[in-house]
Each structure stands twice: as structure tokens, then as C-alpha cells.
Amino acid sequence: MTVNQALRAIAGIVVIISVLLGYFVSPYWYILNGFVGLNLLQSAFTNWCPAMVLFRKMGLKE
């Protein structure tokens, strides 16, 4: 798995979990979706995301 694949996977997992939590627990969990979306948007332009640092330290290849 590459860094970009892991980034997409973790973003998808967080979105699914926050939608479920927003539906079943509290609508405030939808804020997490907004954060993930903004983070993905900025990483598209800057090619940097905090999760990428973690994935590189885990030894994932570019």
C-alpha cells in the first residue's frame, strides 16, 4: 500500500464512521466530515496532509 492509497482509505473510513455517528449518536459528528473534506481539499493543492507524515513513519512507500 502506498501513502496516497492509505490516505484515501483512512479518509473514507473516517467519513463513513462520522456519518454513522452523526445519524445514530449526534448531528455534531457531521462536523468531522467537514474537517476531512477541508483537509482533503487543502492536501490536493499542497500535497501535504498530517496523516501522510504518520504513514511515511510507518514505512509506506510513495
N, C-alpha and C positions, 0 to 999 in steps of 0.2 A: 504494500500500500504506500502511496506517495503522500506528501504533505497536503497537496491540493485535494486528493481523494478523502483524506481524513478530515480535512476542514469542511468539505461538503457533507460528509457523513455526520459529523458532530453537530453541524448547523441543522440538518434535517431532524436529528434526534431531539435536539432542544426545542425546535418548533413543534414537533408532534407532542412532546411531553407538556409544553406550556399550553397548547390548545386543549389538551385533555384536562389539565389542572384548571384552566380558565372555565371550562364547561362544567366540571364536576365540583370544584372547590370554591373558586372566587374569580370574578372577571378581572381582578387586578393582575392575574398571571398573564394576561394578554400583553401587558407592558413588556414582558420578556421577549415576546415576538417582535415588538418594535425595536428593541435593543439588538436582537440578532439581525434583523433586516438592515438597520443602520450600520452595523458592524460589517456586514457583507458588502454593502454599498461602498463604504469607505475603503475596504480592502480591495475592491475592484479597481480603484483608482491609485491606491498607494502600494498595492502588492504587499501589504503588511497586516497581520492580524495577531493579537496576543496568543491565540491558540497555536499559531504556526511556530512560535518560539518553543512551546511545550512539545509539539510534535517533532521538531528537529532534535530536541534534547532526548526524546525517546528513541531516536535513531532512524526515523523515517527518512527515506530518500526524497530528493527533489523531483 
